[in-house]
Amino acid sequence: MLLAQRLPQAGTRPSWPRRLRAWLPAVPALLFLVVFFVVPVVEILQGGLYNADGVLSTAQFARMTHTPVYAKVMLTTFWIAFLTAALSVVLGYPIAYLLARLTARARERWLLWIMLPFWTSYLVKTYAWMLLLSKTGVLTTIASHLGLIADTSTLAPSMMGVLIGMVHAMLPLAVMTMLPIMQGINTQLVQAAETLGADRATGFFTIFLPLSEPGAAAAGLLVFITSLGFFIVPALLGSPKESMIAQLVISSVLELFDLRFAGALSTVLLLCSILVFYVYDRVVGLSSLSGDAPRPKGGQGGRALPVLLAIGRAAGKLHFHRAGRVPGNRGLKLYTWAAVLLLVLPIAFVVPLAFTRSPFVAFPPDLFSLKWFGAFLSSAVWQAALWRSLAVGFSTAVLALALGFGATLALSRMSGRYSKPLFAMFIAPLIVPRIVIAVGLLYLFARLGLTGSDAGLVIGHTVLAIPYVVVTLSASFKRFDWRLDDAAKMLGASGFTRVRTVLLPLLASSLGAAFLFAFIVSFDDLTIAIFVSGGLNTTLPKQMWDDIQLAVTPTLAAVATSLVFLVAFVVWLSSYFKRHSY
């Protein structure tokens, strides 16, 4: 090992060729993102700042502020995104806390059920909530009988319906973002506090909670920015009062053909995302997004620490120590069971509706018939959409995996000085709202002639999938024993040979999981498809979106059920790869 560590220092070449070789694997991904992510986003900024004559103008932004409807939509968007982020973090924190304390095998079983609703299509989940929260829906009927709402009221469309749908979609993301930070916290610190006389409540509030703040902040950041670009949930579960900016962008492009105003709206979303991201990086640190526990700046425990100390002392006076839990494992497990059931049940609710014999959707369904699956499989429109989604998804997964592997390999060989900005570049499509990327690609593809083509869809979906591949592979590269690579290098193996014979075989399970994630990201995407797929030959989510706005039919339930089964299989495969990782 010592010899391997000295090899780079013993070389006769200058340091810059070695640094250049370290950057080479990341060059294809960098060029790809510059052309198909940075350039379109910059064009959005320009499109909103110039009028039809090409003269610099702020008329589009003045239109937003001077028109009460647009100003109200912007405020509503930020308010809904904030509420969704806050509720997701608060509700998801106990779940992540419990998972962090479990054994690896037990945690894997819980994550399997949390991942299923996370990767299930937004359309499927929203379709389920439409059936549950409508005027004749099960939950609305129960709430009416219990006197929680008036007989003439509904849970959807309403603000309550929008929040239920968005928190249901974002809660798994919040849990999985907080979990790596909590796993990295040294539990011996809490045990040391207990040894010094602190009860478990005080130890939790004064030690564990402050150390887990970066994870909660990262979860809030990702949920907030993702929620800014939502349009499926507010469009299907909300009324016009709950309209969000993304809906205005889609209307401006597809109905009003006003690309400049759509660019101005997208610019507002982009600038807000950049501002939130910048504040987060300054306060918490970018590294926490990759699962690293950031170091406290200036040796401080955080501004919230004095408040948390006071809470901890107050909690200690409430005699939580008598139960010996904060809260107890039993209470945490009951809460987590309830949360997981609420995540899974709306999706499971759709399944029996696909087997109804009735020509309309009703609950309880009139079982049992397979004719709606037959209608789905025999329809030329649905089949064309399905095969296009499968082909585009597979191509996207291959391209994203190839680019993401090179990017992650380069990150693992760089110092923190270069890896941090490079990592920020690779995950930037995850930070920028999808609607902004979609409008930017529409600008670019209109000139390149890629609108409506499969190549345009693959490119757009690859932009979205690269961050998932990089984040998935980063954890495996951190665990990789680089002494094996050094040994192969000492035996004379070239860089390409070491990658082919050492890295790829040992990282096969993680590569398989990253491939599946990239496939699901592409297969589930609706935002890029609306702007890029074209009007005739659409993808499966786009076809569902078109049909769901016309009528809620059993055929849609059959399509949604098929997607649930597909996602369940993919999640199972991902779990299998993870269990068999080296």
C-alpha positions in Angstrom: 0.0 0.0 0.0 2.8 2.4 0.8 4.5 1.6 -2.5 1.2 2.3 -4.3 0.9 5.6 -2.5 4.3 6.6 -3.6 3.9 5.7 -7.3 2.3 9.1 -8.3 5.1 10.9 -6.5 7.8 8.8 -8.1 6.7 9.6 -11.7 8.9 11.8 -13.9 6.0 13.5 -15.6 4.8 16.9 -14.4 1.7 17.2 -12.3 -0.6 18.8 -14.9 -0.7 15.7 -17.2 -1.9 13.7 -14.3 -4.6 16.3 -13.5 -5.6 16.3 -17.1 -6.0 12.5 -17.2 -8.2 12.8 -14.1 -10.5 15.2 -15.9 -10.7 13.2 -19.1 -13.5 10.7 -18.0 -15.7 13.7 -17.1 -15.3 15.6 -20.4 -18.1 13.8 -22.4 -20.6 14.4 -19.5 -19.4 18.0 -19.2 -19.8 18.7 -22.9 -23.2 17.1 -23.0 -24.5 19.2 -20.1 -23.0 22.4 -21.5 -24.7 21.9 -24.9 -28.0 20.5 -23.7 -28.4 22.0 -20.3 -26.3 25.2 -19.8 -27.0 26.6 -23.3 -30.8 26.1 -23.2 -31.0 27.6 -19.7 -29.0 30.6 -20.8 -31.3 31.0 -23.8 -34.2 31.2 -21.4 -32.6 34.1 -19.6 -32.1 35.9 -22.9 -35.5 35.0 -24.3 -37.2 36.7 -21.3 -35.0 39.8 -21.5 -35.5 40.7 -25.2 -38.7 41.7 -27.1 -39.8 40.6 -30.5 -37.5 43.1 -32.1 -34.4 41.8 -30.3 -34.2 44.9 -28.0 -33.4 44.5 -24.4 -36.6 44.9 -22.4 -38.1 44.0 -19.1 -41.7 44.2 -20.4 -42.3 40.5 -19.8 -41.3 40.8 -16.1 -43.3 44.0 -15.7 -46.3 42.1 -17.1 -46.0 39.5 -14.3 -45.8 42.1 -11.5 -48.5 44.5 -13.0 -51.1 41.7 -13.7 -52.7 40.6 -10.4 -53.4 37.1 -11.7 -49.7 36.4 -12.5 -48.6 37.9 -9.2 -51.1 35.7 -7.3 -49.9 32.6 -9.2 -46.3 33.3 -8.2 -47.2 33.8 -4.6 -49.3 30.7 -4.6 -46.5 28.7 -6.2 -43.9 29.7 -3.5 -46.5 29.1 -0.7 -47.4 25.6 -1.9 -43.7 24.7 -2.4 -42.9 26.0 1.1 -45.7 24.1 2.8 -44.8 20.9 0.9 -41.2 21.2 1.9 -42.0 21.9 5.5 -44.5 19.1 5.8 -42.3 16.6 4.0 -39.4 17.3 6.3 -41.4 17.3 9.5 -43.3 14.1 8.6 -40.3 12.4 7.2 -37.8 13.1 10.0 -39.1 10.4 12.4 -39.0 7.8 9.6 -35.4 8.7 8.6 -34.5 8.6 12.3 -35.9 5.1 12.8 -34.3 3.8 9.6 -30.9 5.2 10.6 -31.0 3.2 13.9 -32.0 -0.1 12.3 -29.7 -2.8 11.0 -28.8 -2.8 7.3 -31.1 -5.7 6.5 -34.1 -4.2 8.4 -33.5 -0.8 6.8 -33.4 -2.4 3.3 -36.9 -3.9 3.9 -38.4 -0.6 4.9 -36.7 1.3 2.0 -38.2 -1.2 -0.4 -41.7 -0.1 0.5 -40.7 3.6 0.6 -39.0 3.4 -2.9 -42.1 1.9 -4.5 -44.3 5.0 -4.2 -41.3 7.2 -4.8 -40.6 5.8 -8.3 -44.3 5.3 -9.2 -45.4 7.8 -11.8 -46.7 11.1 -10.6 -49.6 10.6 -12.9 -50.5 7.2 -11.3 -50.3 8.7 -7.8 -52.3 11.7 -8.8 -54.9 9.5 -10.6 -55.3 7.5 -7.3 -55.8 10.7 -5.3 -58.4 11.9 -7.8 -60.4 8.8 -7.2 -60.0 9.0 -3.4 -60.6 12.7 -2.9 -63.3 13.4 -5.5 -66.9 14.2 -4.5 -67.8 10.5 -4.5 -64.4 9.3 -3.5 -63.8 7.1 -0.5 -61.9 9.6 1.7 -64.4 12.4 0.9 -67.3 10.1 1.8 -65.7 9.1 5.1 -64.8 12.7 6.0 -68.4 13.8 5.2 -69.9 11.1 7.4 -67.6 11.9 10.2 -68.6 15.6 10.0 -65.1 16.7 9.1 -66.3 18.5 5.9 -69.7 19.6 4.7 -71.8 17.2 2.6 -71.4 19.5 -0.4 -67.6 20.0 0.0 -64.8 17.9 -1.6 -61.2 17.3 -0.7 -60.3 17.8 -4.3 -60.1 20.1 -6.1 -58.9 22.2 -3.3 -55.7 23.4 -1.6 -56.0 20.4 0.8 -56.0 18.1 -2.2 -53.0 19.7 -3.7 -51.0 19.5 -0.5 -52.0 15.9 0.1 -50.9 14.9 -3.4 -47.6 16.9 -3.3 -46.6 15.7 0.2 -47.4 12.1 -0.8 -45.1 12.5 -3.8 -42.3 14.3 -2.0 -42.2 12.5 1.4 -40.0 9.6 0.2 -37.6 12.1 -1.3 -37.3 13.9 2.0 -36.7 10.6 3.9 -34.0 9.4 1.5 -32.2 12.7 1.5 -32.1 12.9 5.3 -31.2 9.2 5.8 -27.5 9.3 4.7 -26.7 12.3 7.0 -28.3 10.5 9.9 -26.4 7.3 9.2 -23.2 9.2 9.2 -23.8 10.6 12.8 -21.6 8.9 15.4 -24.1 7.4 17.9 -21.3 7.2 20.4 -21.7 11.0 21.0 -25.2 10.5 22.2 -24.1 7.5 24.4 -21.3 9.7 25.8 -23.9 12.3 26.8 -26.0 9.6 28.5 -22.9 8.4 30.3 -22.4 11.9 31.7 -26.0 12.0 33.1 -28.1 13.2 30.2 -31.3 11.4 29.5 -32.1 10.2 26.0 -34.4 13.2 25.2 -31.7 15.7 26.1 -29.1 13.7 24.1 -31.3 13.7 21.1 -32.2 17.4 21.2 -28.7 18.7 22.0 -26.6 16.3 19.9 -28.4 14.2 17.3 -30.9 16.9 16.1 -28.2 19.6 15.5 -26.0 17.1 13.7 -28.9 16.1 11.5 -29.8 19.6 10.5 -27.8 19.5 7.3 -29.9 16.5 6.2 -33.2 18.2 7.0 -31.9 21.3 5.1 -31.0 19.3 2.1 -34.4 17.6 2.1 -36.1 20.9 2.4 -34.0 22.3 -0.5 -34.7 19.5 -2.9 -38.4 19.3 -2.1 -38.9 23.0 -2.3 -37.1 23.4 -5.7 -38.8 20.2 -7.1 -42.2 21.5 -6.0 -41.7 24.9 -7.7 -41.9 23.1 -11.1 -45.0 20.9 -10.3 -48.0 21.1 -12.6 -49.5 17.6 -12.6 -50.8 17.7 -9.0 -52.2 21.2 -9.0 -53.8 20.7 -12.4 -55.6 17.5 -11.4 -56.2 18.0 -7.7 -56.5 21.8 -7.5 -58.9 24.5 -8.6 -57.9 27.6 -10.6 -57.0 29.3 -7.2 -54.2 26.7 -6.8 -52.6 27.3 -10.2 -48.8 27.3 -10.2 -46.2 28.9 -12.4 -45.5 25.7 -14.4 -49.1 25.6 -15.5 -48.7 29.1 -16.8 -45.6 28.1 -18.7 -47.3 25.2 -20.4 -50.3 27.4 -21.3 -48.0 30.1 -22.6 -46.2 27.7 -24.9 -48.9 25.3 -26.0 -52.0 27.6 -26.1 -50.8 31.2 -26.4 -47.6 30.4 -28.3 -45.9 33.1 -26.3 -42.3 31.7 -25.8 -40.9 35.0 -24.5 -43.4 35.2 -21.6 -42.8 31.5 -20.9 -39.1 32.2 -20.8 -39.7 35.1 -18.4 -41.7 32.8 -16.1 -39.1 30.1 -16.3 -36.4 32.7 -15.5 -38.2 33.6 -12.3 -38.3 29.9 -11.3 -34.6 29.5 -12.2 -33.4 32.6 -10.2 -35.4 31.5 -7.2 -33.9 28.0 -7.4 -30.4 29.5 -7.7 -31.0 31.8 -4.7 -32.2 29.0 -2.5 -29.4 26.7 -3.6 -26.8 29.4 -2.9 -28.1 30.1 0.5 -28.1 26.4 1.3 -24.5 26.0 0.1 -23.4 28.9 2.3 -25.2 27.8 5.4 -25.0 24.0 5.2 -22.6 23.0 2.5 -23.0 21.3 -0.9 -21.4 18.1 0.3 -24.4 17.1 2.3 -26.3 16.5 -0.9 -24.0 13.5 -1.6 -24.5 12.1 1.8 -21.5 13.6 3.6 -21.8 15.2 7.0 -20.5 18.7 6.6 -18.0 20.1 9.1 -19.3 23.0 11.3 -17.9 26.3 10.1 -15.8 28.1 12.5 -16.1 25.4 15.1 -19.7 26.5 15.8 -22.6 24.1 16.4 -25.0 26.2 14.4 -27.2 29.2 15.3 -30.1 26.9 16.4 -27.9 25.1 19.0 -28.8 27.4 22.0 -32.5 26.9 21.2 -32.1 23.2 20.9 -30.2 23.1 24.2 -33.1 24.8 25.9 -35.6 22.4 24.2 -33.5 19.5 25.3 -33.4 20.7 28.9 -37.2 21.2 28.8 -37.7 17.8 27.3 -35.5 16.3 30.0 -37.9 17.8 32.7 -40.8 16.0 31.0 -39.4 12.7 32.2 -39.0 11.1 28.8 -36.2 9.1 30.4 -38.7 7.0 32.3 -39.7 5.3 29.1 -36.1 5.2 28.0 -37.1 6.4 24.5 -37.2 9.5 22.4 -39.8 8.5 21.3 -39.7 4.8 21.8 -38.8 2.3 19.1 -42.4 1.0 19.3 -43.8 4.5 18.8 -41.4 5.2 15.9 -42.3 1.9 14.3 -46.0 2.5 14.6 -45.6 5.9 13.1 -43.5 4.6 10.2 -45.9 1.8 9.5 -48.7 4.3 9.3 -46.7 6.5 7.0 -45.7 3.7 4.7 -49.3 2.5 4.5 -50.4 5.9 3.6 -47.8 6.0 0.9 -48.6 2.6 -0.6 -52.4 2.4 -0.1 -53.4 5.1 -2.7 -51.4 3.3 -5.3 -52.8 -0.1 -4.3 -56.3 1.4 -4.5 -56.0 1.8 -8.2 -55.2 -1.9 -8.8 -58.7 -3.5 -8.3 -60.3 -0.7 -10.4 -58.4 -2.1 -13.4 -60.3 -5.4 -13.1 -63.8 -4.0 -13.0 -66.5 -5.2 -15.3 -68.2 -1.8 -15.3 -67.5 0.7 -18.1 -67.0 3.4 -15.6 -64.9 3.8 -12.4 -66.7 3.1 -9.1 -65.8 1.8 -5.7 -66.2 -0.9 -4.7 -65.5 -2.2 -8.2 -67.6 -4.8 -9.9 -65.0 -7.6 -10.2 -63.7 -9.5 -12.2 -62.7 -8.8 -15.8 -59.5 -8.4 -17.8 -61.1 -6.5 -20.7 -59.5 -3.2 -19.8 -56.1 -4.7 -20.0 -57.1 -6.1 -23.4 -58.2 -2.6 -24.5 -54.9 -1.2 -23.4 -52.8 -3.9 -25.2 -54.9 -3.9 -28.3 -55.0 -0.1 -28.8 -52.6 1.1 -31.5 -52.3 4.5 -29.8 -51.4 3.0 -26.4 -49.0 0.5 -27.8 -47.2 3.1 -29.8 -46.8 5.2 -26.7 -45.7 2.2 -24.6 -43.0 1.0 -27.1 -41.7 4.5 -27.6 -41.4 5.0 -23.8 -39.6 1.7 -23.5 -37.2 2.4 -26.4 -36.5 5.9 -25.2 -36.1 4.8 -21.6 -33.6 2.1 -22.5 -31.5 4.4 -24.7 -31.6 7.1 -22.0 -30.4 4.6 -19.4 -27.5 3.5 -21.5 -26.3 7.0 -22.4 -26.8 8.4 -18.9 -24.9 5.4 -17.4 -22.0 5.9 -19.8 -21.7 9.6 -19.1 -22.4 9.3 -15.4 -19.8 6.6 -14.9 -17.1 8.7 -16.4 -18.2 11.8 -14.4 -18.2 9.8 -11.1 -14.8 8.2 -11.9 -13.3 11.7 -12.5 -14.9 13.0 -9.2 -13.3 10.2 -7.3 -9.8 11.1 -8.5 -10.0 14.8 -7.8 -9.2 16.9 -4.8 -12.0 18.8 -3.1 -11.0 22.0 -4.8 -12.1 20.7 -8.2 -14.6 18.0 -7.2 -17.1 20.4 -5.5 -17.8 22.7 -8.5 -17.8 19.7 -10.8 -20.2 17.8 -8.6 -22.4 20.9 -8.5 -22.4 20.9 -12.3 -23.4 17.3 -12.6 -26.3 17.5 -10.1 -27.5 20.9 -11.4 -30.3 19.4 -13.5 -31.7 18.0 -10.3 -31.7 21.4 -8.7 -33.2 23.4 -11.6 -37.0 22.9 -12.0 -37.8 20.5 -14.8 -40.1 22.9 -16.5 -37.2 25.3 -16.9 -35.1 22.6 -18.6 -38.0 21.6 -20.8 -38.6 25.2 -22.1 -34.9 25.6 -22.7 -34.7 22.4 -24.7 -37.8 23.5 -26.7 -35.8 26.7 -27.7 -32.8 24.6 -28.7 -34.5 21.7 -30.4 -36.7 24.1 -32.5 -33.5 25.3 -34.2 -31.9 21.8 -34.4 -35.0 20.1 -35.8 -35.1 17.6 -32.9 -38.6 18.5 -31.7 -40.9 15.5 -31.9 -38.0 13.1 -32.4 -36.9 10.2 -30.3 -33.3 11.6 -30.2 -34.7 14.8 -28.7 -36.5 12.8 -26.0 -33.4 10.7 -25.2 -31.2 13.9 -24.9 -33.7 15.6 -22.7 -34.2 12.6 -20.4 -30.5 12.0 -20.2 -30.1 15.5 -18.9 -32.5 14.6 -16.1 -31.0 11.2 -15.4 -27.3 12.1 -15.1 -27.7 13.5 -11.6 -29.3 10.2 -10.4 -26.6 8.1 -11.9 -23.8 10.3 -10.4 -25.4 10.3 -6.9 -26.0 6.5 -7.1 -22.5 5.7 -8.2 -20.8 8.2 -5.8 -21.6 6.1 -2.8 -20.1 3.0 -4.4 -16.9 4.8 -5.5 -16.5 6.1 -1.9 -16.6 2.5 -0.6 -14.3 1.1 -3.4 -10.9 -0.2 -2.3 -8.6 1.7 -4.6 -5.7 -0.6 -3.5 -7.0 -3.1 -6.0 -6.7 -0.5 -8.8 -3.1 0.3 -7.5 -2.2 -3.4 -7.6 -3.4 -3.7 -11.2 -1.5 -0.6 -12.1 1.7 -2.1 -10.5 1.2 -5.2 -12.7 1.3 -3.1 -15.8 -2.5 -2.8 -16.6 -3.5 0.3 -18.5 -6.2 2.7 -17.4 -8.8 1.2 -19.7 -7.9 -2.3 -18.7 -8.2 -1.5 -15.0 -11.6 0.0 -15.6 -12.8 -3.0 -17.6 -11.3 -5.8 -15.4 -11.4 -4.2 -11.9 -13.9 -1.3 -11.6 -16.7 -2.5 -13.7 -17.0 -6.1 -12.3 -16.8 -4.9 -8.7 -19.3 -2.1 -9.3 -21.7 -4.1 -11.4 -24.5 -4.1 -8.8 -24.3 -0.3 -8.4 -24.2 0.2 -12.2 -27.3 -2.0 -12.5 -29.1 0.1 -9.9 -28.0 3.4 -11.6 -29.2 2.0 -15.0 -32.6 1.2 -13.5 -33.0 4.6 -11.9 -32.1 6.3 -15.2 -34.7 4.1 -17.0 -37.4 5.0 -14.5 -36.6 8.7 -14.7 -37.0 8.6 -18.5 -40.1 6.3 -18.5 -41.9 8.4 -15.9 -41.1 11.9 -17.4 -44.0 14.0 -18.5 -42.5 17.5 -18.5 -39.9 17.0 -21.3 -42.4 14.9 -23.2 -45.0 17.6 -23.3 -42.6 20.1 -25.0 -40.4 17.7 -27.0 -42.4 14.5 -27.9 -44.6 16.0 -30.6 -48.4 15.8 -31.0 -48.9 12.6 -32.8 -46.5 9.9 -31.5 -46.3 10.5 -27.8 -44.9 8.7 -24.8 -46.9 6.7 -22.3 -47.0 9.4 -19.6 -48.0 12.0 -22.2 -50.8 9.7 -23.5 -52.0 9.2 -20.0 -51.9 13.0 -19.4 -54.0 13.6 -22.5 -56.6 11.0 -21.6 -56.8 11.8 -17.9 -57.9 15.4 -18.7 -60.8 14.1 -20.8 -62.2 11.3 -18.5 -61.3 8.9 -15.7 -61.8 5.5 -17.3 -61.1 1.9 -16.4 -58.6 1.8 -19.2 -56.5 4.4 -17.4 -56.7 2.2 -14.3 -55.4 -0.7 -16.3 -52.5 1.4 -17.7 -51.7 2.8 -14.2 -51.8 -0.8 -12.7 -49.4 -1.9 -15.4 -47.0 0.9 -14.5 -47.3 0.0 -10.8 -46.3 -3.6 -11.5 -43.4 -2.4 -13.7 -42.1 0.0 -11.0 -42.4 -2.8 -8.4 -40.3 -5.1 -10.5 -37.7 -2.4 -11.1 -37.6 -1.5 -7.4 -37.2 -5.2 -6.6 -34.3 -5.5 -9.1 -32.6 -2.4 -7.6 -32.9 -3.9 -4.1 -31.5 -7.2 -5.4 -28.5 -5.4 -6.9 -27.9 -3.5 -3.7 -28.0 -6.7 -1.6 -25.5 -8.4 -3.9 -23.1 -5.4 -4.0 -19.6 -6.2 -3.0 
